């Protein structure tokens, strides 16, 4: 699951450095369940290497530079449906890209503590050793737990990275690698990573013949995961032609032509200010009342949407819409 934080961050505008603004972000819990504490793991996000003029990550910079021991933070209780099935001992396959490893660490530590006889396979893909989170801990866990199999994949290893020691495979996590290295039999799959990995790997797992009920996934950031249509998949219809979307509070009506990934992107592109946070259907910050019409979702959002409302960040119009935004 994850925690949803609301942060009062300082403005990046040098002319108004004291200006405060609220930012909502979700971070996965990165430890096994604990009655006394919660742990999240936050990667500092710098400005892009090729665009140093752009700002660094607002939330991660705030946590790394401004949050100190003893500070009080605004946070919702743990939420989310992306957690391991505790009622079965089917082998678990945890597939992570980048910082998407955080929920996998939570699942892995729980399994090793509560179901030590359950086979667990972790596939973890990063660029190189500099991006390899939890490296020492994962190596130690793999050495001390015979039922835990670790497969680390570097896409662009540094000269100092050694295959067989720092990582096992070069390239990317794809269905071919999974097929070659995973023992035959039924497995429960849990996948979390950047959009490109999610959009290619999750459908490939289902196309391989794994039942949809055995494939669980969560993207960090916007991702469109289109599953192959099987008897278990249900695709919600979306508007196939241009429709009007009215933002009643903003006093704007704009034509949706299908070129935007979501209603949130559509609103922002047209200069309509709406609240947002995770942009992946988890935090509920963009929840908006639907006055009329219907909003569809390619995948069911993680957030428990209130009756008569929608999530703009993962929703698209199924017909003409009137939104209270």
C-alpha positions in Angstrom: 0.0 0.0 0.0 1.0 3.6 0.1 0.9 6.8 2.1 -0.5 10.0 0.8 1.3 13.2 2.0 0.2 16.8 1.7 3.2 19.0 1.9 3.5 22.8 2.2 6.4 23.4 -0.1 8.3 26.6 -0.8 8.0 28.3 -4.2 10.7 27.8 -6.8 10.1 31.3 -8.0 13.2 33.4 -6.9 11.0 36.5 -6.9 8.7 35.0 -4.4 10.8 32.6 -2.3 8.4 32.6 0.7 5.3 31.7 -1.3 3.9 28.3 -0.1 1.9 25.9 -2.0 0.3 22.5 -1.2 1.6 19.5 -3.0 0.1 16.0 -2.7 2.2 12.9 -3.4 1.9 9.2 -2.8 4.8 7.0 -1.7 4.7 3.2 -1.4 5.3 1.6 2.0 8.7 -0.1 1.8 8.7 -2.4 4.8 6.6 -5.3 6.0 3.5 -4.3 8.1 4.4 -2.9 11.4 2.0 -1.8 14.1 4.2 1.0 15.4 5.8 2.6 12.3 5.5 3.1 8.6 8.5 3.4 6.2 8.6 5.0 2.8 11.6 5.3 0.5 12.0 8.5 -1.5 14.4 9.0 -4.3 15.7 12.5 -4.8 14.7 13.7 -8.3 17.2 16.2 -9.7 16.7 18.4 -12.7 17.1 16.4 -16.0 20.8 16.1 -16.9 20.1 17.7 -20.3 17.9 20.4 -18.9 19.5 21.9 -15.8 17.3 24.9 -16.2 14.3 22.9 -15.1 13.4 22.5 -11.4 14.2 19.4 -9.4 11.4 17.3 -8.0 9.3 19.4 -5.7 8.3 16.7 -3.3 11.5 14.7 -3.1 13.6 17.9 -2.7 11.3 18.9 0.1 11.7 15.6 1.9 15.4 15.4 1.5 16.2 19.1 2.3 13.5 20.3 4.7 11.9 17.4 6.6 13.7 16.7 9.9 13.3 14.4 12.8 10.4 15.6 15.0 8.5 17.4 12.2 4.7 16.7 11.9 3.5 15.8 8.5 0.0 15.6 7.0 -0.6 12.1 5.9 -3.6 9.8 5.1 -3.7 6.3 6.5 -2.3 3.5 4.3 -4.4 2.8 1.3 -4.3 0.9 -2.0 -5.0 -2.5 -3.4 -1.5 -3.4 -4.6 -0.4 -5.9 -2.0 0.5 -9.6 -2.0 -2.1 -12.2 -1.6 -1.5 -13.5 1.9 -3.9 -16.4 1.7 -2.0 -18.5 -0.8 1.5 -20.0 -1.0 1.7 -19.9 -4.8 5.2 -18.8 -5.9 5.4 -15.0 -6.1 7.1 -13.2 -9.0 7.9 -9.6 -8.1 9.0 -7.4 -11.1 10.3 -3.9 -10.4 11.7 -1.1 -12.5 13.7 1.7 -10.8 12.1 3.1 -7.6 9.1 0.8 -8.3 11.1 -1.7 -6.2 9.7 -0.1 -3.0 6.4 -2.0 -2.8 8.3 -5.2 -3.8 10.6 -4.8 -0.8 7.5 -4.6 1.5 6.0 -7.8 -0.1 9.4 -9.6 0.0 10.1 -8.9 3.6 6.6 -10.0 4.6 6.9 -13.2 2.7 10.3 -14.1 4.1 9.0 -13.4 7.7 5.5 -14.9 7.4 5.8 -17.5 4.6 9.5 -18.5 4.5 8.7 -21.7 2.5 7.0 -19.7 -0.3 9.2 -19.3 -3.4 9.7 -15.6 -4.3 11.4 -14.4 -7.4 12.4 -10.7 -7.7 13.3 -9.2 -11.1 14.7 -5.7 -10.5 15.7 -3.5 -13.4 17.8 -0.3 -13.1 20.2 1.6 -15.4 23.4 0.9 -13.5 24.9 0.4 -10.0 24.3 4.0 -9.1 20.6 3.5 -9.3 20.6 0.1 -7.5 18.5 0.6 -4.3 18.6 -1.9 -1.4 21.6 -3.6 -3.1 23.4 -4.9 0.1 20.1 -5.9 1.7 18.9 -7.8 -1.3 22.2 -9.7 -1.7 22.1 -10.7 2.0 18.5 -11.8 1.8 19.2 -13.9 -1.3 22.2 -15.5 0.4 20.3 -16.4 3.6 16.9 -17.5 2.1 17.0 -20.5 -0.2 13.5 -19.9 -1.5 14.3 -16.3 -2.6 15.7 -15.9 -6.2 17.2 -12.5 -7.2 17.5 -11.4 -10.8 19.0 -7.9 -11.2 19.1 -6.4 -14.7 21.2 -3.3 -15.6 20.3 -1.6 -18.9 23.5 0.5 -19.1 26.1 -0.9 -16.6 29.0 1.3 -15.7 32.6 0.1 -16.2 32.8 -0.6 -12.5 29.7 -2.8 -12.5 30.5 -6.5 -12.7 28.1 -9.0 -14.2 27.5 -12.0 -11.9 28.4 -9.8 -8.9 26.5 -6.5 -9.2 23.9 -7.8 -11.6 22.9 -11.0 -13.4 21.5 -9.7 -16.8 22.2 -6.8 -19.1 19.3 -5.2 -21.0 15.7 -4.8 -19.9 13.2 -6.9 -18.1 11.1 -8.4 -20.8 8.9 -11.5 -21.3 11.8 -13.4 -22.9 13.9 -13.0 -19.8 11.1 -14.1 -17.5 10.4 -17.2 -19.7 14.0 -18.2 -19.7 14.6 -17.9 -15.9 11.3 -18.7 -14.2 10.6 -22.3 -13.3 7.6 -24.0 -14.9 4.3 -23.8 -13.1 1.7 -21.4 -11.8 2.9 -18.0 -10.3 1.4 -14.9 -8.9 2.8 -11.8 -10.7 3.3 -8.4 -9.1 4.6 -5.6 -11.4 5.5 -2.0 -10.6 7.7 0.4 -12.6 7.8 3.2 -15.1 5.2 3.5 -17.9 7.3 2.0 -20.7 8.0 -1.1 -18.7 4.4 -1.5 -17.6 2.9 -0.9 -21.0 5.0 -3.6 -22.6 5.5 -6.2 -19.9 2.1 -6.6 -18.3 0.2 -7.3 -21.5 3.0 -9.7 -22.5 2.6 -11.7 -19.3 -1.2 -12.1 -20.0 -0.5 -12.9 -23.6 1.9 -15.6 -22.4 -1.2 -17.4 -20.9 -1.1 -16.2 -17.3 -4.6 -15.7 -16.0 -5.5 -12.0 -15.5 -6.4 -12.8 -11.9 -2.8 -13.8 -11.3 -1.4 -10.5 -12.6 -1.3 -7.5 -10.3 0.3 -4.2 -11.2 0.8 -0.6 -10.3 2.5 2.1 -12.2 4.2 5.1 -10.8 3.3 8.0 -13.0 0.8 7.8 -15.9 0.8 4.5 -17.7 -1.7 3.0 -20.1 -1.7 -0.8 -19.6 -3.8 -2.4 -22.3 -4.4 -6.1 -21.6 -5.1 -8.6 -24.4 -8.8 -9.2 -24.5 -9.6 -12.5 -22.9 -12.7 -14.0 -21.2 -11.5 -12.3 -18.0 -10.9 -8.8 -19.3 -13.5 -6.1 -19.6 -12.8 -3.0 -21.7 -14.9 0.0 -20.8 -16.0 1.9 -23.9 -14.7 5.4 -24.5 -16.0 8.2 -26.7 -15.1 7.3 -30.3 -15.7 10.8 -31.6 -15.4 14.4 -30.5 -17.5 15.3 -27.5 -18.0 18.4 -25.4 -16.5 18.5 -21.9 -17.9 21.3 -19.8 -16.0 22.5 -16.7 -18.8 24.2 -14.9 -17.0 26.0 -12.1 -14.4 27.3 -14.6 -17.0 28.3 -17.1 -15.3 26.5 -20.0 -16.5 24.0 -22.5 -13.8 22.3 -24.6 -14.0 19.7 -27.3 -12.4 16.4 -26.4 -10.9 14.8 -29.5 -9.1 11.8 -27.9 -5.6 13.2 -28.3 -5.0 13.5 -24.5 -4.1 10.6 -22.2 -6.6 11.6 -19.5 -9.1 14.3 -18.5 -6.4 15.8 -16.3 -4.0 16.2 -19.2 -6.9 17.6 -21.2 -7.8 20.2 -18.5 -4.2 21.3 -18.0 -3.6 21.6 -21.8 -6.6 23.9 -22.0 -5.5 26.1 -19.0 -8.1 24.8 -16.6 -6.7 24.5 -13.1 -7.5 21.3 -11.2 -5.9 19.7 -8.2 -3.8 16.6 -8.8 -1.2 14.4 -7.0 -0.1 11.0 -8.1 -1.5 11.1 -11.7 -2.1 7.4 -11.6 -5.5 6.9 -9.9 -4.2 6.3 -6.4 -4.4 9.5 -4.2 -7.8 10.9 -5.1 -6.5 14.5 -5.3 -8.2 15.0 -8.7 -11.5 13.5 -7.7 -14.2 15.6 -9.3 -18.0 15.5 -9.3 -19.7 14.4 -12.5 -22.8 16.5 -13.1 -23.8 14.6 -16.2 -22.3 12.1 -18.6 -20.0 9.1 -17.9 -16.2 8.7 -17.4 -14.5 5.5 -18.3 -11.3 3.9 -17.2 -9.0 1.5 -19.0 -8.1 -0.1 -15.6 -10.0 0.2 -12.4 -8.4 3.0 -10.3 -6.8 2.1 -7.0 -8.6 4.9 -5.2 -12.1 4.3 -3.9 -14.0 6.9 -5.9 -17.1 8.6 -4.2 -20.5 7.9 -5.9 -21.1 10.4 -8.6 -17.5 11.4 -8.9 -14.5 10.6 -11.2 -10.7 10.7 -11.2 -9.5 13.0 -13.9 -5.9 11.6 -14.0 -6.9 8.2 -15.3 -10.4 8.9 -16.7 -11.6 9.6 -20.3 -15.1 10.6 -21.4 -17.4 7.9 -22.5 -19.8 10.6 -23.8 -20.4 14.3 -23.4 -19.5 15.4 -19.9 -20.3 18.2 -17.4 -17.8 18.3 -14.6 -17.9 20.4 -11.4 -14.4 21.8 -11.9 
